[in-house]
Amino acid sequence: MAIIGSPSFGASKFRTSIEKNPLAQAISPIGAGAKEAQALQKRGRPSALSGEKLELARELYFSEPLSFREIADAVGVSHMSVYRALTGR
C-alpha cells in the first residue's frame, strides 16, 4: 500500500506514460532524446584555448619537442589549458 506523501507514489505510472508517448519522449528528460539534448548544451566557462590559439598550440605540440609549459608561455595561457585542449580531457 503506497502512502500519498511517499516519493514513489505514481512515479511508475508517470514513467510508463512517458515511455508510451513519443511526443513526451522528445520533450521529457527521461525520454530517448535527453542525452542528445544535453550534449548540445555547452555549460561552464568558455575555453581559454580556441581559434587561433588552439591552432598554434597544436602546431607547436606536433612539430617541435616542447613541453606543455613552453607551449603555454608561447600561446599565452596556462599549461593546464594546453594539456586539456591537446589531450581531450
N, C-alpha and C positions, 0 to 999 in steps of 0.2 A: 504494500500500500504506500503510495507516494504522498508526501506531505506537500502542500501547496507552496510553502516557503523554501522547499528544497531546490538547489541549483539544477538538479537533473529533471525537474518536473517539465514535461513537454518537450525537452530537448531532442529526444529521438524522433518525435513526430515532426518537428521543425526540420531536422536534418533530412528525414525521409522525403518530405515535401519538396525541399530544395533539390534533392538528387533526381526527382522525377520531372521537375520543371526546367526545361532548357533555358528559358529566359532568366530564371532565377539563378541558374548556374553561371551565366555570363556576368551577372551583377554581384552575386554573393562572393565574399572572400573564402567561403567554404567550397565554391564551385571549382571546376576544372581550370578556368582561366585565371585563377588567383596568382599562380606563380608567374605567368607571363605578364600580368598587370604589374606585379611587384617588381619584376625585372626592368620594366620601362621607367619606373620611378627612381631617379637618382637622388639619393639623400646624402646629407652631410656636407662637409666643407669641400669646395672645389679643389681640384688637384693643383699643386704648385707647379707641376710639370705638365704643360700642354702646348700644343702647337709647335712653334719653332724651337723652344727649349727642349721639348721631348725629342724632336728630330736630332738636335745637336747632341744630346746625351746618348742617344742610340748610336749615332755615328762615331762618337768618341769611344764608346764601350766596345764596339765591334771592330774598330780599325786600329786602335792603339792599346797597349797593355797598361791601362790606367786604373787606379783604384776608384771606388765609389766616391771617396772624399775628394780626389783630384778632379773627377768629373763634376762633382757638385760645386767645387770652387770655380771651375771654368764656366758653368752654366748660371751660377748664382742662386742655388737652392741648397737645402740641407742634404747630407749624404743619405739620410733615410728616405727622402723623397725620391732620390735617384734609385736606391735599392728597390723600393716598392714599385716604381714605374718599370724598371728593367727586369724584375723577376716575376712580375704579375701578382704580387701579394698585396 
